[in-house]
Amino acid sequence: MESIAREAPGSRVSIEPATWRDLNAVRHIEQVCFPQDAWPLWDVIGVLALPNVLRLKAVVGAELAGFVAADIRWGKKEAWIATIGVLPAYRGRGIGAALLNACEQQLQVERIRLCVRYSNTPAIRLYQQQGYTRIDAWRRYYQDGEDAIVFEKVI
């Protein structure tokens, strides 16, 4: 699937399914994008292997530039964006929005939820621009004690 992200000269952005073959690249994205909260190896393996998880990657040239995974909860007709990240060198090109939009299009649920740090202003702005609204706050959610904002989008 071709992305709507703005491309750098000479580079093409595509959104594709992620597989276990992307383990090292996804782990790298987690460590770079979430230095305080990066998933341990087993969690990354799980998100790439477990059923009921939609996993997509943004590829620029030959490099995996971003990743999103959504945990689908069929009984509740909802999904949770478990992680979404774009490497710093690729930010500002619309890759995060392209990943989010592609994920939303493939999920067949009534609503999508996600959590974000209070201090992550760029991500909060992205979610609000994409139609997500704040529905809750979870106190001391992150390892360092920072609160999380819970966003939801009704599809």
C-alpha positions as CSV (number, residue, x, y, z in Angstrom):
1,M,0.0,0.0,0.0
2,E,1.4,3.4,-1.0
3,S,1.6,5.9,1.8
4,I,0.3,9.4,1.9
5,A,3.4,10.6,3.8
6,R,5.5,13.4,2.4
7,E,8.5,11.8,0.8
8,A,12.1,13.1,0.9
9,P,13.6,13.7,-2.5
10,G,14.5,10.3,-4.0
11,S,12.8,8.3,-1.3
12,R,9.6,6.4,-1.4
13,V,7.5,5.7,1.7
14,S,5.4,2.5,1.8
15,I,3.2,1.0,4.6
16,E,3.5,-2.7,4.7
17,P,2.7,-5.6,7.0
18,A,5.4,-6.2,9.6
19,T,6.6,-9.8,10.4
20,W,9.0,-11.5,12.8
21,R,11.7,-10.8,10.3
22,D,11.4,-7.1,11.4
23,L,12.3,-8.0,15.0
24,N,15.6,-6.2,15.2
25,A,14.3,-3.1,13.4
26,V,11.2,-2.9,15.5
27,R,13.2,-3.4,18.7
28,H,15.5,-0.5,17.5
29,I,12.5,1.8,17.0
30,E,11.2,0.9,20.5
31,Q,14.6,1.7,22.1
32,V,15.0,5.0,20.2
33,C,11.5,6.3,20.4
34,F,10.7,5.2,23.9
35,P,14.0,5.2,25.8
36,Q,12.3,5.1,29.2
37,D,9.6,2.6,28.2
38,A,11.0,0.4,25.5
39,W,9.5,-3.0,25.4
40,P,11.7,-5.9,26.5
41,L,12.7,-8.4,23.8
42,W,9.8,-10.8,24.7
43,D,7.2,-8.1,24.3
44,V,8.5,-7.2,20.8
45,I,8.5,-10.9,19.9
46,G,4.9,-11.1,21.1
47,V,3.6,-8.1,19.2
48,L,5.2,-9.6,16.0
49,A,3.8,-13.1,16.6
50,L,0.6,-13.1,18.5
51,P,-2.8,-13.4,16.8
52,N,-5.2,-10.6,17.0
53,V,-2.5,-8.0,16.5
54,L,-2.3,-5.8,13.4
55,R,1.3,-4.8,12.8
56,L,2.4,-2.4,10.1
57,K,5.8,-0.8,9.2
58,A,6.7,2.3,7.3
59,V,9.6,1.7,4.9
60,V,11.7,4.4,3.4
61,G,14.1,3.1,0.8
62,A,15.4,0.0,2.5
63,E,15.0,1.2,6.1
64,L,12.2,0.6,8.5
65,A,11.4,4.1,9.6
66,G,8.3,3.5,11.7
67,F,6.0,0.9,13.2
68,V,2.5,0.6,14.6
69,A,0.8,-2.3,16.4
70,A,-2.8,-2.6,17.4
71,D,-4.3,-5.2,19.8
72,I,-7.7,-6.2,18.4
73,R,-10.4,-7.0,21.0
74,W,-13.2,-8.5,19.0
75,G,-15.5,-9.1,21.9
76,K,-15.6,-5.4,22.6
77,K,-15.4,-4.3,19.0
78,E,-12.4,-2.2,19.8
79,A,-8.6,-2.0,19.3
80,W,-5.8,-0.5,21.3
81,I,-2.8,1.0,19.6
82,A,-0.1,-0.7,21.6
83,T,2.8,1.2,20.1
84,I,3.4,3.7,17.3
85,G,6.8,5.2,16.7
86,V,8.8,6.9,13.9
87,L,12.6,7.2,14.0
88,P,13.7,10.8,14.6
89,A,15.4,11.1,11.2
90,Y,12.0,10.5,9.5
91,R,9.7,12.7,11.7
92,G,7.9,15.6,10.2
93,R,7.1,13.8,6.9
94,G,3.6,12.5,7.8
95,I,4.8,9.0,8.4
96,G,3.1,8.7,11.8
97,A,-0.2,9.9,10.4
98,A,0.2,7.5,7.5
99,L,0.8,4.6,9.9
100,L,-2.1,5.6,12.0
101,N,-4.5,5.9,9.0
102,A,-3.4,2.6,7.5
103,C,-3.9,0.9,10.8
104,E,-7.4,2.5,11.2
105,Q,-8.4,1.4,7.7
106,Q,-7.5,-2.2,8.3
107,L,-9.1,-2.5,11.7
108,Q,-12.7,-3.5,11.6
109,V,-13.8,-2.2,15.0
110,E,-16.1,0.5,16.3
111,R,-13.5,2.4,18.3
112,I,-9.7,2.7,18.7
113,R,-7.9,3.7,21.9
114,L,-4.4,4.5,22.8
115,C,-2.3,6.0,25.6
116,V,0.3,8.7,25.4
117,R,2.6,10.5,27.9
118,Y,1.4,13.9,29.0
119,S,4.7,15.3,27.9
120,N,4.5,13.9,24.3
121,T,3.1,17.1,22.7
122,P,3.9,16.1,19.1
123,A,2.0,12.8,19.5
124,I,-0.9,14.4,21.3
125,R,-1.2,17.0,18.4
126,L,-1.1,14.1,15.9
127,Y,-3.9,12.2,17.6
128,Q,-6.1,15.2,18.0
129,Q,-5.5,16.1,14.3
130,Q,-6.5,12.5,13.4
131,G,-9.9,12.8,15.3
132,Y,-9.0,11.2,18.6
133,T,-10.5,12.7,21.7
134,R,-9.3,12.5,25.3
135,I,-11.5,10.1,27.4
136,D,-9.4,9.5,30.5
137,A,-6.1,9.9,32.3
138,W,-4.2,7.1,34.1
139,R,-2.1,8.3,37.0
140,R,1.5,7.2,37.2
141,Y,1.1,4.9,34.2
142,Y,4.7,5.1,33.0
143,Q,7.7,3.6,34.7
144,D,9.0,7.0,35.8
145,G,5.6,7.9,37.3
146,E,4.4,10.2,34.4
147,D,0.7,10.1,33.8
148,A,-0.9,8.8,30.5
149,I,-3.7,10.4,28.5
150,V,-6.1,7.9,27.1
151,F,-7.5,8.9,23.6
152,E,-10.3,7.3,21.6
153,K,-11.5,7.5,18.1
154,V,-15.0,6.2,17.2
155,I,-14.9,4.8,13.7
